[in-house]
Amino acid sequence: MGALSITGIKPGSTSLKLTAGKITKTVPITVLSRNLLSYGPAEGSGLTATVNTDGSLHVTGTATRQWRGLSWTFPCPVQGTVKLSGTSIAGLSFNIKCLDAKGQQLGDQMNLGNSVMAIPAGTVSLFLNVISTEATPTAKDGDLRIQLEYGTTAHEWMRPDKADSSGGCNT
């Protein structure tokens, strides 16, 4: 028996028409984003994030202090190796932490310096963190396009499937 692999170019719904002899079957297909992140509007630690129409995050405000900012926790959608990439705003950084069922960090955090990592065994959720790196934080007003995807290669940024998750501050 053979196998069929389909790669979608753009997220959304479509269908696949299969014909074998005189039998034709139409199968619904949902194409998911390669961006595995889940985030949405958030406010805290002096920063506010809203979601732009293209799905990127718009961040404004001044962090209350260095290493403070916004965060989102969401179920881990994959196991295996992932790649973190994206655009940043001067003075802000982002990272991903893998959490176990008790909310404890497993392994190292992922950031642009170590952007390819294996999701550790026992990971049940991911923690996305957007933080100020400045000793004396300054006002921010810009867009972030953060992407976490399966594999080792960064592709063109794509809106995540879920961009309406509540976030909060990381105090």
N, C-alpha and C positions, 0 to 999 in steps of 0.2 A: 504494500500500500504506500502511496506517495504522500508527500506533505506539501502544504501550500503556505507560503509566507507572504504577508502583505504589509507594506510599510506606507503609512499615510504621510502626506506632505503637510497637511493642515488639519488641526483638530476640528471635530464636528461629526455629524452623522451622515452616513451615505449607505449604499447597499451594493452588494456584489451579486451579479447574475451568473449562475453556474448552469451549464448545459452539458448533459451526457446522453447522447443518442436523442431520443424523443422526450426526455425528461428535462425540464428547466425549473430551477429553484432560485428564488431571490432571497438572499440572506442579509439581514440588517447588520451594518458595521458601525461601531463607534470608534473614531480615531481619537486617541488621547494625546495630550501634549507630552513632549519628551521632558519638559520641565516638571520635576517631581515635587517641587515646593508647594506649600499651602500657606498663604498669608492673606492679610486684608487690612482694613483700617485699624489703626492703633494709636494710643496716646499715652505718654508717660515719660518720666525723667526729663521733662522739658522738650521732648520731641513729639511731633505728630506725623503719622503716615496716613496717606490716602492712596487709593488705587486709581491710576490714570485709566482712560478708556482703552489703552493698549495693554493693560494688565501690569505695567511697571509700577513701582512704588514711588510716590512723591513724598519726600521728607522735608519738613520745615521745623524751625525752632532752634533752641540752644540747649544742649544737654546740660543737666544739672552738675555733672562732673565727669572726669575722665572715666572710661570703661562703663559708662551708663548709657542706656538707650532703650530700644524696643525689642520685643521678642515674640515668637510664635512657637507653639508646640503642636505637633500633628503626628498622626500615625505614620510609621515608616512604611513607604509603599513598595520597597524592593529589598532584596538581600544581594550581596555581591559587591562589585567595584563600582564606584560612582565618581563623577567629575564635577567639581564646583567651579563656576566661572561667573563673570559679570562685570558690570561697570560700577564705579564707586563715586562717591562725593568726597572731595578733599576734607580730611579730618574725621571721616566716618569709615568704619570697617564693618565687615560682616563675617560671620562664621556659622558653622553647623556643628552641633554636638549630638551624639547618639546616646539615647537614654534607655535604661532597662525598665522593667515593669514597675519598679519603685521610684523611678525618676532620677536614678543615679547615672552619672556619665560613664560610658564605656569607651575605652580607648582615647585617642587624641581627638581634639577638635579639628575640623576641616576649615581651612581658610585659603586664600589665594597663594600662600607660600607652600602649602602642602595640599594641593587641590585634587589629587587623585588618591582615594583611600578605599579600603574594603570596609563595608559596614560590619562591625563586630557581631559575633553570634550573641543572641540574647537581646538585640536591639528591638524595641517595640515602638519607639517614637523618636522623632527628630526635633531639635530645638534650633530654630533660626534666630540669630542674634544680630542686631544692627546697633553698633556702639560708637561712641566718640573715642577717638584715639588722642585727642588733644589734651595736654595738661591743663590748659585753660580753654574750655570749649568756646567756639565762636558760632554765630548764627549760620544755619544751613537752610538752603532752599534749592533742592535739586531732585533728580530722578535716579533711582537704582533699578537696574535690570539684572537681577540675580537668577542664576540657573543652576540647578542640581540635576544631573542626568545620569542614566545608567551607562556604564562603560568608562573608557579612558580618554575619549575625544570630546572637546568642546565644539558644539555646533552653534549656528546662529541662534540668538536668544528667541525664546518662544514663551508666550503668556502661559502661566500655569493653569491647569484645569480649575483649581480652586483659588480664587483671589477675593474671597469674602469671609475668610476666617478671622475671628477676633484675635487681637494681639494685646499686649500690655507692656508694662515697663519691666526692666530687669534691675531691680534695686539691690 
